[in-house]
């Protein structure tokens, strides 16, 4: 994808906008002129002040950790039961609770099998 060098939503464009804010121009006015929200420009400016130009690069929105993620052991139990019985998610969840005293939601059982 080719992006115009002066486009406001590229790292170079957001740097230009941050430099305007740094020069003392109001964030709201600069954001309105660029066609973006004041909140977006304020976020870019804060990242630029904290991390420099690297803070303006796109980054993943994926969380760095998922503390409530289903453990590998439980996922393995779900997969093994699915292979043995070919049950659907709701019945897998019920059977796991009955056989192993492991409580999982049907949606969790489904995601363990799909992964």
Order of alpha helices (4+ residues) and beta strands (2+ residues): alpha-alpha-alpha-alpha-alpha-alpha
